[in-house]
Amino acid sequence: MNSLELPDESVGRQSLPHEPPHYIGTSDAVFFLTICCRPKGVNQLCRPEVSKQLFDSVRFYYDNGKWAIPLLLLMPDHLHMLARFSAGAGMTEIVTNWKRYVAKHIGIRWQRDFFDHRLRSNESFDDKAAYILQNPIRSGLTDQNEDWPYQLQLD
């Protein structure tokens, strides 16, 4: 591999299951998700036309009952979302299908898989929402989260 080639991210990485056990009810659960682009450090998401198409695809899934999105925030090379998923389809299937659609139609290059964490309380929801909204400020991209144009709330 020369210095311009990126290593294959799939080598040596184990794919972990995202679906909660069947005995845990998740129809009203909220999940905190982080989905990263590859390569890191390249602005793929925070562009007006790209963000419009991304938000349109998120709204389409929302309108079709696939998920509820209390908060979605784009950063240049990753996104954070708070989401609830329909009982009829699993979280992994929904996110994977959405990522595939976005990759094909918008040209976003995603890392394999995604990070998810099930929120366990309203306090946890508020903490995660605040964390998400502070991300552009911590990164020096804006001074106030209200000024960040790359966020969406659908629930």
C-alpha positions in Angstrom: 0.0 0.0 0.0 1.4 3.4 -0.9 0.9 6.5 1.3 -2.1 7.6 -0.7 -4.1 4.5 -0.2 -6.4 4.1 2.8 -6.3 0.8 4.7 -9.3 -1.5 4.2 -11.4 -0.8 7.3 -13.0 -4.2 7.2 -9.8 -6.1 7.8 -9.6 -7.2 11.4 -12.9 -5.6 12.4 -15.6 -7.8 13.9 -19.2 -6.9 13.1 -21.2 -6.8 16.3 -25.0 -7.3 16.4 -27.1 -4.1 16.8 -30.4 -5.6 17.5 -31.5 -5.8 21.1 -32.6 -9.2 22.4 -36.1 -10.1 21.4 -37.4 -10.1 25.0 -36.6 -6.4 25.4 -39.5 -4.2 24.1 -38.1 -1.5 21.9 -41.1 0.0 20.2 -40.9 3.1 22.4 -37.1 3.0 22.9 -34.9 5.9 21.8 -31.5 5.2 20.4 -28.5 7.4 20.0 -26.7 6.7 16.8 -23.5 7.9 15.2 -22.8 7.1 11.6 -19.4 8.0 10.2 -18.2 8.7 6.7 -15.0 7.4 5.1 -12.4 8.8 5.0 -12.5 10.7 8.2 -11.8 14.4 8.0 -13.4 15.0 4.6 -16.6 17.1 4.4 -19.2 15.0 2.7 -22.3 16.0 4.7 -22.2 19.7 5.4 -23.0 21.0 2.0 -26.3 22.6 1.2 -27.4 20.3 -1.6 -26.2 17.2 0.1 -27.9 18.1 3.4 -31.1 18.8 1.6 -31.1 15.4 -0.1 -30.1 13.7 3.2 -32.9 15.4 5.1 -35.4 14.5 2.3 -34.4 10.9 2.6 -34.8 11.0 6.4 -38.2 12.6 6.0 -39.2 9.9 3.5 -38.3 7.1 6.0 -40.2 9.1 8.7 -43.3 9.6 6.5 -43.3 5.9 5.7 -43.2 4.9 9.4 -39.7 3.5 9.4 -38.4 5.7 12.2 -39.1 8.8 14.3 -36.3 11.3 14.5 -36.4 13.6 17.5 -33.0 15.0 16.4 -30.5 14.6 13.5 -27.4 16.7 13.2 -24.8 16.6 10.4 -21.2 17.2 11.0 -18.7 17.3 8.0 -17.7 13.6 8.3 -20.4 12.0 10.5 -23.9 12.4 11.8 -25.6 11.9 15.1 -29.2 11.1 15.6 -31.8 10.2 18.2 -34.2 7.7 16.7 -37.1 5.4 17.5 -37.7 2.5 15.1 -40.9 0.9 13.9 -41.7 -2.4 15.5 -42.1 -4.1 12.1 -38.4 -3.8 11.0 -35.2 -3.9 13.0 -32.9 -1.0 13.6 -30.0 -2.6 11.7 -32.1 -3.3 8.6 -33.6 0.2 8.5 -30.2 2.0 9.0 -28.4 -0.3 6.6 -31.1 0.3 3.9 -31.0 4.0 4.4 -27.2 4.1 4.3 -27.3 2.1 1.1 -29.8 4.4 -0.5 -27.9 7.5 0.5 -24.6 6.0 -0.8 -26.2 5.2 -4.2 -28.2 8.3 -4.8 -26.2 11.0 -3.0 -22.7 9.5 -3.2 -21.9 9.5 0.5 -19.2 7.0 1.4 -20.0 5.5 4.8 -17.9 3.5 7.2 -19.2 0.0 7.7 -21.8 -0.4 10.5 -22.7 2.4 13.0 -22.5 3.1 16.7 -25.8 2.8 18.7 -26.7 3.2 22.3 -30.2 2.7 23.8 -31.2 5.6 26.0 -32.6 4.4 29.3 -34.2 7.6 30.8 -35.5 11.1 29.9 -32.4 12.4 31.6 -30.2 10.4 29.3 -32.3 11.8 26.3 -31.7 15.3 27.4 -28.0 14.7 27.9 -27.6 13.1 24.5 -29.6 15.8 22.8 -27.4 18.5 24.5 -24.2 16.6 23.5 -25.4 16.4 19.8 -26.3 20.1 19.7 -23.0 21.1 21.2 -21.0 19.2 18.6 -20.6 22.0 16.0 -19.7 24.5 18.8 -17.1 22.2 20.3 -15.6 21.7 16.8 -15.5 25.5 16.2 -17.9 25.4 13.3 -20.5 27.8 14.8 -20.9 29.9 18.0 -24.5 28.9 18.7 -26.3 25.7 17.9 -29.3 27.7 16.7 -27.1 29.0 13.8 -26.1 25.5 12.7 -28.0 24.8 9.5 -27.4 21.1 9.3 -29.9 19.8 11.9 -33.3 18.3 11.6 -36.1 17.5 14.2 -39.0 15.4 13.1 -40.7 14.3 16.3 
